[in-house]
Amino acid sequence: MMNLQQQKIAIDQQAQKTKDEADKTASYERQKAADEETAKIRQEAEDEVSKIQYNAQR
């Protein structure tokens, strides 16, 4: 009986470790996507500013 309890504990620990790793990966992926979107928006804004400055000089 003790062996089954030990196995259950080991399985529960591994399941928690796997869940923690999955949560960490998901968080990383969300941050990466947010960073990419931020870079895209920043580039679009810089392009728009450049157009405005160019048109103002003409």
PDB file of N, CA, C, O and CB in Angstrom:
ATOM      1  N   MET A   1       0.821  -1.194   0.000  1.00  0.00           N
ATOM      2  CA  MET A   1       0.000   0.000   0.000  1.00  0.00           C
ATOM      3  C   MET A   1       0.865   1.258   0.000  1.00  0.00           C
ATOM      4  O   MET A   1       0.550   2.238  -0.675  1.00  0.00           O
ATOM      5  CB  MET A   1      -0.934  -0.002   1.204  1.00  0.00           C
ATOM      6  N   MET A   2       1.942   1.223   0.751  1.00  0.00           N
ATOM      7  CA  MET A   2       2.821   2.380   0.819  1.00  0.00           C
ATOM      8  C   MET A   2       3.430   2.677  -0.544  1.00  0.00           C
ATOM      9  O   MET A   2       3.612   3.840  -0.903  1.00  0.00           O
ATOM     10  CB  MET A   2       3.922   2.155   1.854  1.00  0.00           C
ATOM     11  N   ASN A   3       3.739   1.651  -1.290  1.00  0.00           N
ATOM     12  CA  ASN A   3       4.332   1.833  -2.607  1.00  0.00           C
ATOM     13  C   ASN A   3       3.385   2.601  -3.528  1.00  0.00           C
ATOM     14  O   ASN A   3       3.826   3.456  -4.296  1.00  0.00           O
ATOM     15  CB  ASN A   3       4.690   0.477  -3.222  1.00  0.00           C
ATOM     16  N   LEU A   4       2.088   2.301  -3.454  1.00  0.00           N
ATOM     17  CA  LEU A   4       1.104   3.006  -4.280  1.00  0.00           C
ATOM     18  C   LEU A   4       1.013   4.475  -3.890  1.00  0.00           C
ATOM     19  O   LEU A   4       0.873   5.347  -4.747  1.00  0.00           O
ATOM     20  CB  LEU A   4      -0.272   2.344  -4.154  1.00  0.00           C
ATOM     21  N   GLN A   5       1.094   4.740  -2.591  1.00  0.00           N
ATOM     22  CA  GLN A   5       1.057   6.130  -2.127  1.00  0.00           C
ATOM     23  C   GLN A   5       2.291   6.886  -2.614  1.00  0.00           C
ATOM     24  O   GLN A   5       2.194   8.040  -3.033  1.00  0.00           O
ATOM     25  CB  GLN A   5       0.967   6.186  -0.585  1.00  0.00           C
ATOM     26  N   GLN A   6       3.439   6.238  -2.557  1.00  0.00           N
ATOM     27  CA  GLN A   6       4.667   6.869  -3.029  1.00  0.00           C
ATOM     28  C   GLN A   6       4.592   7.141  -4.529  1.00  0.00           C
ATOM     29  O   GLN A   6       5.033   8.186  -5.006  1.00  0.00           O
ATOM     30  CB  GLN A   6       5.881   5.986  -2.709  1.00  0.00           C
ATOM     31  N   GLN A   7       4.025   6.183  -5.262  1.00  0.00           N
ATOM     32  CA  GLN A   7       3.881   6.375  -6.707  1.00  0.00           C
ATOM     33  C   GLN A   7       2.937   7.539  -7.005  1.00  0.00           C
ATOM     34  O   GLN A   7       3.195   8.344  -7.900  1.00  0.00           O
ATOM     35  CB  GLN A   7       3.362   5.085  -7.375  1.00  0.00           C
ATOM     36  N   LYS A   8       1.842   7.621  -6.247  1.00  0.00           N
ATOM     37  CA  LYS A   8       0.894   8.706  -6.446  1.00  0.00           C
ATOM     38  C   LYS A   8       1.567  10.046  -6.167  1.00  0.00           C
ATOM     39  O   LYS A   8       1.389  11.000  -6.925  1.00  0.00           O
ATOM     40  CB  LYS A   8      -0.340   8.522  -5.544  1.00  0.00           C
ATOM     41  N   ILE A   9       2.329  10.122  -5.096  1.00  0.00           N
ATOM     42  CA  ILE A   9       3.041  11.359  -4.762  1.00  0.00           C
ATOM     43  C   ILE A   9       4.008  11.729  -5.880  1.00  0.00           C
ATOM     44  O   ILE A   9       4.077  12.890  -6.286  1.00  0.00           O
ATOM     45  CB  ILE A   9       3.802  11.210  -3.423  1.00  0.00           C
ATOM     46  N   ALA A  10       4.748  10.753  -6.376  1.00  0.00           N
ATOM     47  CA  ALA A  10       5.700  11.008  -7.460  1.00  0.00           C
ATOM     48  C   ALA A  10       4.976  11.482  -8.720  1.00  0.00           C
ATOM     49  O   ALA A  10       5.437  12.398  -9.400  1.00  0.00           O
ATOM     50  CB  ALA A  10       6.520   9.740  -7.765  1.00  0.00           C
ATOM     51  N   ILE A  11       3.852  10.860  -9.023  1.00  0.00           N
ATOM     52  CA  ILE A  11       3.070  11.263 -10.204  1.00  0.00           C
ATOM     53  C   ILE A  11       2.530  12.676 -10.018  1.00  0.00           C
ATOM     54  O   ILE A  11       2.580  13.487 -10.942  1.00  0.00           O
ATOM     55  CB  ILE A  11       1.901  10.270 -10.459  1.00  0.00           C
ATOM     56  N   ASP A  12       2.014  12.973  -8.829  1.00  0.00           N
ATOM     57  CA  ASP A  12       1.493  14.313  -8.551  1.00  0.00           C
ATOM     58  C   ASP A  12       2.592  15.368  -8.672  1.00  0.00           C
ATOM     59  O   ASP A  12       2.366  16.452  -9.210  1.00  0.00           O
ATOM     60  CB  ASP A  12       0.869  14.361  -7.147  1.00  0.00           C
ATOM     61  N   GLN A  13       3.778  15.042  -8.169  1.00  0.00           N
ATOM     62  CA  GLN A  13       4.896  15.980  -8.261  1.00  0.00           C
ATOM     63  C   GLN A  13       5.290  16.219  -9.719  1.00  0.00           C
ATOM     64  O   GLN A  13       5.550  17.354 -10.117  1.00  0.00           O
ATOM     65  CB  GLN A  13       6.102  15.455  -7.465  1.00  0.00           C
ATOM     66  N   GLN A  14       5.333  15.159 -10.504  1.00  0.00           N
ATOM     67  CA  GLN A  14       5.686  15.293 -11.918  1.00  0.00           C
ATOM     68  C   GLN A  14       4.614  16.082 -12.660  1.00  0.00           C
ATOM     69  O   GLN A  14       4.924  16.905 -13.522  1.00  0.00           O
ATOM     70  CB  GLN A  14       5.873  13.906 -12.565  1.00  0.00           C
ATOM     71  N   ALA A  15       3.355  15.827 -12.323  1.00  0.00           N
ATOM     72  CA  ALA A  15       2.256  16.563 -12.959  1.00  0.00           C
ATOM     73  C   ALA A  15       2.359  18.050 -12.639  1.00  0.00           C
ATOM     74  O   ALA A  15       2.147  18.888 -13.515  1.00  0.00           O
ATOM     75  CB  ALA A  15       0.886  16.010 -12.497  1.00  0.00           C
ATOM     76  N   GLN A  16       2.680  18.380 -11.406  1.00  0.00           N
ATOM     77  CA  GLN A  16       2.825  19.788 -11.022  1.00  0.00           C
ATOM     78  C   GLN A  16       4.004  20.421 -11.751  1.00  0.00           C
ATOM     79  O   GLN A  16       3.913  21.557 -12.216  1.00  0.00           O
ATOM     80  CB  GLN A  16       3.010  19.921  -9.496  1.00  0.00           C
ATOM     81  N   LYS A  17       5.104  19.688 -11.851  1.00  0.00           N
ATOM     82  CA  LYS A  17       6.280  20.196 -12.553  1.00  0.00           C
ATOM     83  C   LYS A  17       5.949  20.450 -14.029  1.00  0.00           C
ATOM     84  O   LYS A  17       6.336  21.473 -14.594  1.00  0.00           O
ATOM     85  CB  LYS A  17       7.460  19.200 -12.426  1.00  0.00           C
ATOM     86  N   THR A  18       5.233  19.512 -14.638  1.00  0.00           N
ATOM     87  CA  THR A  18       4.837  19.664 -16.039  1.00  0.00           C
ATOM     88  C   THR A  18       3.916  20.862 -16.208  1.00  0.00           C
ATOM     89  O   THR A  18       4.063  21.633 -17.157  1.00  0.00           O
ATOM     90  CB  THR A  18       4.146  18.391 -16.548  1.00  0.00           C
ATOM     91  N   LYS A  19       2.960  21.023 -15.282  1.00  0.00           N
ATOM     92  CA  LYS A  19       2.044  22.167 -15.335  1.00  0.00           C
ATOM     93  C   LYS A  19       2.821  23.472 -15.200  1.00  0.00           C
ATOM     94  O   LYS A  19       2.569  24.422 -15.941  1.00  0.00           O
ATOM     95  CB  LYS A  19       0.974  22.062 -14.224  1.00  0.00           C
ATOM     96  N   ASP A  20       3.758  23.525 -14.265  1.00  0.00           N
ATOM     97  CA  ASP A  20       4.557  24.733 -14.066  1.00  0.00           C
ATOM     98  C   ASP A  20       5.350  25.083 -15.326  1.00  0.00           C
ATOM     99  O   ASP A  20       5.431  26.248 -15.714  1.00  0.00           O
ATOM    100  CB  ASP A  20       5.511  24.552 -12.877  1.00  0.00           C
ATOM    101  N   GLU A  21       5.930  24.069 -15.955  1.00  0.00           N
ATOM    102  CA  GLU A  21       6.684  24.296 -17.188  1.00  0.00           C
ATOM    103  C   GLU A  21       5.768  24.790 -18.307  1.00  0.00           C
ATOM    104  O   GLU A  21       6.146  25.673 -19.076  1.00  0.00           O
ATOM    105  CB  GLU A  21       7.401  23.009 -17.621  1.00  0.00           C
ATOM    106  N   ALA A  22       4.575  24.224 -18.396  1.00  0.00           N
ATOM    107  CA  ALA A  22       3.609  24.654 -19.418  1.00  0.00           C
ATOM    108  C   ALA A  22       3.176  26.097 -19.173  1.00  0.00           C
ATOM    109  O   ALA A  22       3.063  26.883 -20.113  1.00  0.00           O
ATOM    110  CB  ALA A  22       2.375  23.722 -19.428  1.00  0.00           C
ATOM    111  N   ASP A  23       2.936  26.439 -17.919  1.00  0.00           N
ATOM    112  CA  ASP A  23       2.555  27.813 -17.579  1.00  0.00           C
ATOM    113  C   ASP A  23       3.676  28.789 -17.935  1.00  0.00           C
ATOM    114  O   ASP A  23       3.423  29.873 -18.461  1.00  0.00           O
ATOM    115  CB  ASP A  23       2.212  27.924 -16.081  1.00  0.00           C
ATOM    116  N   LYS A  24       4.899  28.396 -17.647  1.00  0.00           N
ATOM    117  CA  LYS A  24       6.052  29.246 -17.949  1.00  0.00           C
ATOM    118  C   LYS A  24       6.189  29.439 -19.459  1.00  0.00           C
ATOM    119  O   LYS A  24       6.449  30.548 -19.923  1.00  0.00           O
ATOM    120  CB  LYS A  24       7.347  28.633 -17.366  1.00  0.00           C
ATOM    121  N   THR A  25       6.014  28.366 -20.219  1.00  0.00           N
ATOM    122  CA  THR A  25       6.096  28.441 -21.677  1.00  0.00           C
ATOM    123  C   THR A  25       4.988  29.325 -22.231  1.00  0.00           C
ATOM    124  O   THR A  25       5.234  30.149 -23.112  1.00  0.00           O
ATOM    125  CB  THR A  25       6.015  27.037 -22.296  1.00  0.00           C
ATOM    126  N   ALA A  26       3.777  29.162 -21.724  1.00  0.00           N
ATOM    127  CA  ALA A  26       2.650  29.975 -22.191  1.00  0.00           C
ATOM    128  C   ALA A  26       2.893  31.447 -21.888  1.00  0.00           C
ATOM    129  O   ALA A  26       2.605  32.311 -22.717  1.00  0.00           O
ATOM    130  CB  ALA A  26       1.336  29.509 -21.537  1.00  0.00           C
ATOM    131  N   SER A  27       3.416  31.730 -20.719  1.00  0.00           N
ATOM    132  CA  SER A  27       3.717  33.111 -20.345  1.00  0.00           C
ATOM    133  C   SER A  27       4.774  33.691 -21.279  1.00  0.00           C
ATOM    134  O   SER A  27       4.653  34.829 -21.731  1.00  0.00           O
ATOM    135  CB  SER A  27       4.193  33.189 -18.878  1.00  0.00           C
ATOM    136  N   TYR A  28       5.806  32.911 -21.565  1.00  0.00           N
ATOM    137  CA  TYR A  28       6.863  33.348 -22.483  1.00  0.00           C
ATOM    138  C   TYR A  28       6.285  33.636 -23.864  1.00  0.00           C
ATOM    139  O   TYR A  28       6.619  34.649 -24.479  1.00  0.00           O
ATOM    140  CB  TYR A  28       7.973  32.280 -22.582  1.00  0.00           C
ATOM    141  N   GLU A  29       5.419  32.748 -24.351  1.00  0.00           N
ATOM    142  CA  GLU A  29       4.828  32.923 -25.682  1.00  0.00           C
ATOM    143  C   GLU A  29       3.942  34.164 -25.732  1.00  0.00           C
ATOM    144  O   GLU A  29       3.950  34.893 -26.724  1.00  0.00           O
ATOM    145  CB  GLU A  29       4.013  31.682 -26.073  1.00  0.00           C
ATOM    146  N   ARG A  30       3.177  34.407 -24.663  1.00  0.00           N
ATOM    147  CA  ARG A  30       2.340  35.618 -24.618  1.00  0.00           C
ATOM    148  C   ARG A  30       3.211  36.862 -24.629  1.00  0.00           C
ATOM    149  O   ARG A  30       2.909  37.823 -25.337  1.00  0.00           O
ATOM    150  CB  ARG A  30       1.434  35.616 -23.364  1.00  0.00           C
ATOM    151  N   GLN A  31       4.288  36.857 -23.854  1.00  0.00           N
ATOM    152  CA  GLN A  31       5.181  38.017 -23.804  1.00  0.00           C
ATOM    153  C   GLN A  31       5.851  38.237 -25.150  1.00  0.00           C
ATOM    154  O   GLN A  31       5.991  39.375 -25.599  1.00  0.00           O
ATOM    155  CB  GLN A  31       6.242  37.837 -22.710  1.00  0.00           C
ATOM    156  N   LYS A  32       6.266  37.154 -25.794  1.00  0.00           N
ATOM    157  CA  LYS A  32       6.898  37.250 -27.107  1.00  0.00           C
ATOM    158  C   LYS A  32       5.928  37.861 -28.120  1.00  0.00           C
ATOM    159  O   LYS A  32       6.310  38.736 -28.897  1.00  0.00           O
ATOM    160  CB  LYS A  32       7.371  35.859 -27.586  1.00  0.00           C
ATOM    161  N   ALA A  33       4.687  37.406 -28.112  1.00  0.00           N
ATOM    162  CA  ALA A  33       3.676  37.945 -29.029  1.00  0.00           C
ATOM    163  C   ALA A  33       3.420  39.423 -28.741  1.00  0.00           C
ATOM    164  O   ALA A  33       3.282  40.221 -29.667  1.00  0.00           O
ATOM    165  CB  ALA A  33       2.360  37.146 -28.916  1.00  0.00           C
ATOM    166  N   ALA A  34       3.356  39.784 -27.475  1.00  0.00           N
ATOM    167  CA  ALA A  34       3.147  41.186 -27.108  1.00  0.00           C
ATOM    168  C   ALA A  34       4.328  42.041 -27.551  1.00  0.00           C
ATOM    169  O   ALA A  34       4.135  43.148 -28.052  1.00  0.00           O
ATOM    170  CB  ALA A  34       2.933  41.322 -25.591  1.00  0.00           C
ATOM    171  N   ASP A  35       5.539  41.542 -27.372  1.00  0.00           N
ATOM    172  CA  ASP A  35       6.731  42.280 -27.801  1.00  0.00           C
ATOM    173  C   ASP A  35       6.741  42.478 -29.312  1.00  0.00           C
ATOM    174  O   ASP A  35       7.096  43.552 -29.800  1.00  0.00           O
ATOM    175  CB  ASP A  35       8.002  41.547 -27.361  1.00  0.00           C
ATOM    176  N   GLU A  36       6.353  41.445 -30.050  1.00  0.00           N
ATOM    177  CA  GLU A  36       6.311  41.552 -31.510  1.00  0.00           C
ATOM    178  C   GLU A  36       5.267  42.572 -31.949  1.00  0.00           C
ATOM    179  O   GLU A  36       5.516  43.356 -32.865  1.00  0.00           O
ATOM    180  CB  GLU A  36       6.010  40.183 -32.142  1.00  0.00           C
ATOM    181  N   GLU A  37       4.114  42.569 -31.310  1.00  0.00           N
ATOM    182  CA  GLU A  37       3.051  43.528 -31.645  1.00  0.00           C
ATOM    183  C   GLU A  37       3.499  44.949 -31.306  1.00  0.00           C
ATOM    184  O   GLU A  37       3.240  45.880 -32.069  1.00  0.00           O
ATOM    185  CB  GLU A  37       1.740  43.182 -30.888  1.00  0.00           C
ATOM    186  N   THR A  38       4.165  45.116 -30.172  1.00  0.00           N
ATOM    187  CA  THR A  38       4.671  46.427 -29.779  1.00  0.00           C
ATOM    188  C   THR A  38       5.686  46.939 -30.795  1.00  0.00           C
ATOM    189  O   THR A  38       5.644  48.109 -31.177  1.00  0.00           O
ATOM    190  CB  THR A  38       5.303  46.364 -28.383  1.00  0.00           C
ATOM    191  N   ALA A  39       6.586  46.083 -31.229  1.00  0.00           N
ATOM    192  CA  ALA A  39       7.589  46.476 -32.222  1.00  0.00           C
ATOM    193  C   ALA A  39       6.920  46.875 -33.534  1.00  0.00           C
ATOM    194  O   ALA A  39       7.331  47.844 -34.172  1.00  0.00           O
ATOM    195  CB  ALA A  39       8.591  45.329 -32.463  1.00  0.00           C
ATOM    196  N   LYS A  40       5.905  46.143 -33.932  1.00  0.00           N
ATOM    197  CA  LYS A  40       5.176  46.445 -35.169  1.00  0.00           C
ATOM    198  C   LYS A  40       4.498  47.811 -35.068  1.00  0.00           C
ATOM    199  O   LYS A  40       4.596  48.627 -35.985  1.00  0.00           O
ATOM    200  CB  LYS A  40       4.126  45.345 -35.465  1.00  0.00           C
ATOM    201  N   ILE A  41       3.817  48.053 -33.962  1.00  0.00           N
ATOM    202  CA  ILE A  41       3.129  49.334 -33.770  1.00  0.00           C
ATOM    203  C   ILE A  41       4.137  50.475 -33.714  1.00  0.00           C
ATOM    204  O   ILE A  41       3.904  51.537 -34.291  1.00  0.00           O
ATOM    205  CB  ILE A  41       2.280  49.310 -32.480  1.00  0.00           C
ATOM    206  N   ARG A  42       5.245  50.264 -33.030  1.00  0.00           N
ATOM    207  CA  ARG A  42       6.279  51.299 -32.940  1.00  0.00           C
ATOM    208  C   ARG A  42       6.824  51.630 -34.331  1.00  0.00           C
ATOM    209  O   ARG A  42       7.016  52.799 -34.664  1.00  0.00           O
ATOM    210  CB  ARG A  42       7.428  50.842 -32.006  1.00  0.00           C
ATOM    211  N   GLN A  43       7.070  50.605 -35.135  1.00  0.00           N
ATOM    212  CA  GLN A  43       7.587  50.823 -36.485  1.00  0.00           C
ATOM    213  C   GLN A  43       6.572  51.590 -37.331  1.00  0.00           C
ATOM    214  O   GLN A  43       6.940  52.501 -38.072  1.00  0.00           O
ATOM    215  CB  GLN A  43       7.935  49.479 -37.156  1.00  0.00           C
ATOM    216  N   GLU A  44       5.299  51.222 -37.222  1.00  0.00           N
ATOM    217  CA  GLU A  44       4.259  51.934 -37.968  1.00  0.00           C
ATOM    218  C   GLU A  44       4.207  53.402 -37.552  1.00  0.00           C
ATOM    219  O   GLU A  44       4.057  54.281 -38.401  1.00  0.00           O
ATOM    220  CB  GLU A  44       2.886  51.271 -37.747  1.00  0.00           C
ATOM    221  N   ALA A  45       4.330  53.669 -36.261  1.00  0.00           N
ATOM    222  CA  ALA A  45       4.313  55.045 -35.766  1.00  0.00           C
ATOM    223  C   ALA A  45       5.528  55.817 -36.273  1.00  0.00           C
ATOM    224  O   ALA A  45       5.403  56.972 -36.680  1.00  0.00           O
ATOM    225  CB  ALA A  45       4.276  55.063 -34.228  1.00  0.00           C
ATOM    226  N   GLU A  46       6.692  55.191 -36.252  1.00  0.00           N
ATOM    227  CA  GLU A  46       7.900  55.849 -36.755  1.00  0.00           C
ATOM    228  C   GLU A  46       7.781  56.143 -38.243  1.00  0.00           C
ATOM    229  O   GLU A  46       8.206  57.201 -38.706  1.00  0.00           O
ATOM    230  CB  GLU A  46       9.137  54.981 -36.488  1.00  0.00           C
ATOM    231  N   ASP A  47       7.207  55.214 -38.990  1.00  0.00           N
ATOM    232  CA  ASP A  47       6.998  55.432 -40.426  1.00  0.00           C
ATOM    233  C   ASP A  47       6.057  56.606 -40.660  1.00  0.00           C
ATOM    234  O   ASP A  47       6.290  57.425 -41.549  1.00  0.00           O
ATOM    235  CB  ASP A  47       6.435  54.163 -41.091  1.00  0.00           C
ATOM    236  N   GLU A  48       5.003  56.687 -39.871  1.00  0.00           N
ATOM    237  CA  GLU A  48       4.037  57.781 -40.010  1.00  0.00           C
ATOM    238  C   GLU A  48       4.692  59.118 -39.682  1.00  0.00           C
ATOM    239  O   GLU A  48       4.458  60.108 -40.376  1.00  0.00           O
ATOM    240  CB  GLU A  48       2.817  57.547 -39.096  1.00  0.00           C
ATOM    241  N   VAL A  49       5.503  59.158 -38.640  1.00  0.00           N
ATOM    242  CA  VAL A  49       6.217  60.387 -38.279  1.00  0.00           C
ATOM    243  C   VAL A  49       7.156  60.792 -39.409  1.00  0.00           C
ATOM    244  O   VAL A  49       7.245  61.972 -39.749  1.00  0.00           O
ATOM    245  CB  VAL A  49       7.010  60.199 -36.960  1.00  0.00           C
ATOM    246  N   SER A  50       7.848  59.834 -39.987  1.00  0.00           N
ATOM    247  CA  SER A  50       8.756  60.129 -41.099  1.00  0.00           C
ATOM    248  C   SER A  50       7.997  60.723 -42.277  1.00  0.00           C
ATOM    249  O   SER A  50       8.469  61.674 -42.900  1.00  0.00           O
ATOM    250  CB  SER A  50       9.500  58.861 -41.538  1.00  0.00           C
ATOM    251  N   LYS A  51       6.835  60.175 -42.589  1.00  0.00           N
ATOM    252  CA  LYS A  51       6.020  60.706 -43.689  1.00  0.00           C
ATOM    253  C   LYS A  51       5.594  62.138 -43.405  1.00  0.00           C
ATOM    254  O   LYS A  51       5.652  62.999 -44.282  1.00  0.00           O
ATOM    255  CB  LYS A  51       4.781  59.825 -43.920  1.00  0.00           C
ATOM    256  N   ILE A  52       5.164  62.385 -42.168  1.00  0.00           N
ATOM    257  CA  ILE A  52       4.723  63.735 -41.794  1.00  0.00           C
ATOM    258  C   ILE A  52       5.890  64.708 -41.897  1.00  0.00           C
ATOM    259  O   ILE A  52       5.731  65.808 -42.425  1.00  0.00           O
ATOM    260  CB  ILE A  52       4.135  63.748 -40.359  1.00  0.00           C
ATOM    261  N   GLN A  53       7.049  64.321 -41.403  1.00  0.00           N
ATOM    262  CA  GLN A  53       8.221  65.193 -41.466  1.00  0.00           C
ATOM    263  C   GLN A  53       8.618  65.451 -42.913  1.00  0.00           C
ATOM    264  O   GLN A  53       8.955  66.580 -43.270  1.00  0.00           O
ATOM    265  CB  GLN A  53       9.398  64.576 -40.693  1.00  0.00           C
ATOM    266  N   TYR A  54       8.582  64.424 -43.744  1.00  0.00           N
ATOM    267  CA  TYR A  54       8.931  64.568 -45.157  1.00  0.00           C
ATOM    268  C   TYR A  54       7.967  65.536 -45.838  1.00  0.00           C
ATOM    269  O   TYR A  54       8.387  66.432 -46.569  1.00  0.00           O
ATOM    270  CB  TYR A  54       8.911  63.195 -45.869  1.00  0.00           C
ATOM    271  N   ASN A  55       6.672  65.345 -45.590  1.00  0.00           N
ATOM    272  CA  ASN A  55       5.671  66.213 -46.204  1.00  0.00           C
ATOM    273  C   ASN A  55       5.783  67.647 -45.697  1.00  0.00           C
ATOM    274  O   ASN A  55       5.506  68.585 -46.445  1.00  0.00           O
ATOM    275  CB  ASN A  55       4.273  65.676 -45.933  1.00  0.00           C
ATOM    276  N   ALA A  56       6.178  67.832 -44.455  1.00  0.00           N
ATOM    277  CA  ALA A  56       6.328  69.175 -43.893  1.00  0.00           C
ATOM    278  C   ALA A  56       7.498  69.908 -44.531  1.00  0.00           C
ATOM    279  O   ALA A  56       7.483  71.136 -44.614  1.00  0.00           O
ATOM    280  CB  ALA A  56       6.521  69.101 -42.376  1.00  0.00           C
ATOM    281  N   GLN A  57       8.507  69.178 -44.982  1.00  0.00           N
ATOM    282  CA  GLN A  57       9.686  69.802 -45.585  1.00  0.00           C
ATOM    283  C   GLN A  57       9.451  70.191 -47.035  1.00  0.00           C
ATOM    284  O   GLN A  57      10.204  70.990 -47.592  1.00  0.00           O
ATOM    285  CB  GLN A  57      10.874  68.867 -45.497  1.00  0.00           C
ATOM    286  N   ARG A  58       8.420  69.637 -47.651  1.00  0.00           N
ATOM    287  CA  ARG A  58       8.180  69.890 -49.068  1.00  0.00           C
ATOM    288  C   ARG A  58       7.537  71.193 -49.320  1.00  0.00           C
ATOM    289  O   ARG A  58       7.275  71.539 -50.472  1.00  0.00           O
ATOM    290  CB  ARG A  58       7.352  68.833 -49.649  1.00  0.00           C
TER     291      ARG A  58
END
